């Protein structure tokens, strides 16, 4: 893989105006994806995963806005592009597989018409050439009788087939980056496995980078190279996927893994409490109100990203590197506390 990131997000903040001032749905978020890499973005509902994908595509719903930060794709800052230049990148260079294909497909147009429209817009194909290519794309995602099914409407497809159609549309222009937002939600286990295998083939054959947004850590373990754990609009831990599962650092990550069912676990351990509302984000560490390891310093400032091993970052005052220069480390717990 190249040393230069395909996508690099730095200090991104997305805010929504409220009567009490801006509320941040994403707060100083930084992450990057290398060409051909699969990055998992995980966390509870409402943590900012989908908002990150919409910000990358500059599709934040009104009245939300990007308050600060930068989003570089292939070296250019997407936030500085005009609307026309950004439209050329969406679909052609960066494609989105949305969470709910039924609401993303237009119910009054055939599947073929919708794929043809994308191909004509981004590839400049004639209608006949676009229709032929659309059938090839449906074949690629293993939809049988593809030529005939081009004339069907979305409601005539099952949930798994609609998801395949969305993948076909996303792949129509061979994008460098594919954003898959909960691509297996509401699908049965067999169809989930088929969709994940399809994504693996796409990556293998086209060297497509994938941002995989999910709450399913099992999917992350199976699919991803790296994983970023989000909580309340921030990345609290980022690591190689094997390192994160073998030696998680952040108490929130511990909680997520403890809540997974395993053969050796007779009782699941839920994380106490609820994530904060974006209008009531704590001043210090956002996880402090729910954290069993919290200390007085956790109420002061959000911790810095500490390097804990190769390519393993964690934002937590359990690790000395997270302290701000003016903060005392006297209350740093002993090393034994980190594994308890």
N, C-alpha and C positions, 0 to 999 in steps of 0.2 A: 504494500500500500504506500501511497505518496505520503510524505511528511507534511504536506500542505493540506489543511482541512478543506473539504468540499464545502461544508457549512460551518460557520463560526459565529456564534451568538455571544455577545459580550455585554454584561451589565444591563440586560434588557429589563425595563420596567413598563408594564402595561397598567393603565389606571382608568377608572371610571369616576366621573364627577358625582358627588353626593352633596347633600345639604351641609354636611360637616367637613367638606373638603374631599380631595381625591382619595379613592379607595383602590389599593393596588392588588390586582388579580395575579400579577407576576412582579416579583420584586428583586431587582439586581441579579437576574438569572444569566449564567454563563455556561455554555456547553459547545462542543464541536463534534462533527462527524467526518471521518475520513472517507475517501472514495471507496466504495465497495463494502463499507462497514455497516453492521446492524447495531444501532443504539436503542436500547430499551428505555422508555420513560415511564416510571411507575410511581404509584402513590394512590391515596384514597380519592374518591370522587370529590371534585371541587378543588383539587390541589393546584390546578393550573396546567395540566398536561395538554388538554385540547386547546386551551388559549395559546399555548406555546406554538402549536402547529398553525393556528390561525394568524398569529403574529408573523410567523415566518413567511406566510403567503400574503401578508398585509390584507387580511380579511377580517379584522377585529370588528365585531358588531358595534354599531353606534349606540351610545355616545362614547364608547371606549376609545382610547388613543394610546400611542406609544409615547411615554413621557421622557424616556432616555434610553441610551444604549445603541448598539449597532448590530446589524445582521448581514454578514458577508457571505456571499455565495459565489464560488469560483472567483474570489478576489474582489468582487464589486459589492458595494454596500446597497442592499435592496431598499433601504429606507431613503436613499437619495434618488431613486429612479422615479420618473414620472409614471402616470397611470398606464399609458400605452406600453411603455417598456416593461412594466410589471406584468401586464396581461400576456405579453409574449413569453414570459418565463413560466407563468402558471400553466400547468398542463403539459407544456413542452419540455421544460427543464426540471420543474418541481411539480410532482403530481400528488394528489390527495385521494386516499381511499377513505371516505367518510364513515362515521360510526353507524349510521342508519341508512342503508342503500335505498329503502323504500321511500323515504322522504327526499332523498337526493336525486332520484330518477323522476322525470316528468311523467305523470300518469297518462297524459293525453297524447304522447308521442311514442311511436314504436321504439324498441331497443335499437334497431338499425338506424333510424333517423337520428337518434341521440349520439351514437358513435360516429356516424358519418359527419355530423356537424362539427365534432371535435377535430376530425381528420381534415376536413376542408378548412377549418379556421387556422390550424397550426401547421399543416403539411401542404396546403394549397392543392390538394388532389381534386380531380374531377369527381362528380357524383358517382359515376360507375366505378372508378378506381377506388374511391373511398368505401363503397359498399363491398367490393371484393376484399379489401383490406379488413373491413369490419368482420366479415365472415372468418377470415384467417385468425383474427384476434379471439373470437369466440371459440374457435378450434383450439387455440393455444391454452385457454383456460378450461378446456375440456367440457364445453357445452355441446352436447350431441345435436345433430341435424342443424348445424349453425346457419346454413343459408336460409332454411325455412323459418328458423326462430328469430331472424332479423325482423320479421314482420309481426312479432308478438309484442304485447304491451307488458309493462313491469308487473302488473298484477297476475300475469299468467306464469310467472317464474316463482319458484320457491325462494325462501330466504337465502339459502346457500347459493342458488343460481344467481340471484340479484347481486350478491356480494361478488361473484365471479364476473358479472357484467361490469361492475364498478372497477374491478381490477383490470379488465380488458380495456376499459376507457382510460384508466390511469397509465397503462402501458402503451397506448396507441402511438405515442411520440418518443418512446424509449427514453424516459427521463433519467437524469443522473441521480435524482433523489426522489424516493417514494416515501410519503408520509402515510402510515397506516394507523388510523385512529380506531382502536378497539375492533380490529377486523374480524374477530371470532365471537364477539358478543352475541348472545341469543341464538347461536347455532348449536346443533347437537354435536356430541363428541366426535362422531365420524366425519362430519362436514368440517369441523374445526381442524382436524388433522389434515384433511385434503387442502384446505385453504393455506395452512402453514407450509405444507409441502410445496404448494404452488409458489409461495413467496420465496422459499429456499431456491427453487429452480430459477426464478427471475433473477435473484442475486447472483447465482452461479453462472448463468448464461450471459447476462448483460452487465455484470459488475455494478449493479445498481445498489446505491447506498439506501438504507431503510431506517427511518425513524419510526420505531414500533411503540405506539402508545397503548398501554394496557394496565389493568390492575391485577392481572394473572401472572404471578411469579413463576408458575410452571411453564408458561409460554416463554417468558424471558429466559429461563434456564435452557430451554430447548433451542431458541432462535438467535440470541444476541451475543455480540462480542463484548460490548460494554453496557453498563446500566447506570442511569442517573435516577436517584430516588428523590422525589419532590414532596415537599410538605409546605402547605400554606403559601404557594407561589414562589418558593425557593428550592434550589437543589441543595439537599443536606448531605448527600453522599454520592460519590461517583467512582466507579471502579470497573476493572475487568470482571466479567460476569462470574467466573469461577472464584475469584478472590472475594467477591461480595458474598457469595453463598457460603464459602469456606470460613471467612473471618469478617463478618459484618462489624462495622465500627460504631455507627450511630445508634442510639437507643431506639429511635423510630424504626430503623431497619431491623433491629432485634425484634421489635414488636411485630413487624410485618411477617417475619420468618416464623416467629412463635405461633402466629395465628394460622399457619398452614397445617392441614392435616397430614400426618405421616403414619407409617406402620407402627412406629415406636411411641407415638404420642396418644395417650388415652384421652386427654382433655386439651382442647384448644385454649390458648391464652389470649383473650381479646385485649386490645389497647384501651385502657380506661379513658373516659371522656370523649369529647368531640373536637374535630378541627375547628379553629376559630373562623368566624365570619371575616370576609375581607374588609369589613368596616370596623372590626375590632381586633386587629393584629397586635399582639404583644410587642412592647418596645424592644425587648431583648430577644432571646431565642424563641422562635415561634412555637417550638414543641415544649417549652418549659412547663406550662400548666399541666401537661399530661405525663411528664417524664419522672420516672422513679429515681433517677440519678441527679435531679436538679440541685443546684447550689445557688447561693445568693448572687454570684457573678452572672448567672444565666439571665437575670432580669435586667441587666445593664445594656448590652448591645448584642446584635446578632453576631455570632462567632465568625472569625475568619476561616477560610478553607485551609485546613492543615494537611500537609503531605504525610501520609502514613503508608510508606512503602511505595513501590513503583506504580505510577498511574492510579493511585488510590487517594482520593481526597475526601475529607470529612469536616463538616462544620459543627464542632462540638467542643465545649470547654473541658471535657474529659481528656483532651489532648492539648499539650502546651502550645502547639503551633497555632491554635485557634484564638489565643489571647491577643487583644489589641495592645499596642506598645505601652499605653498608659495604664493597663490593667495589671493588678497583682495576680501572681500564680500561686499564692500561698494556699489557696483552697483546692488546688489540684488533687484529686483523690489518688490513693496509691494504685499501682498497676493492677493489683488484684481486683480492684473494683471494676476494671474494664471488661473482665470476662465473667463477672457474676451476673 
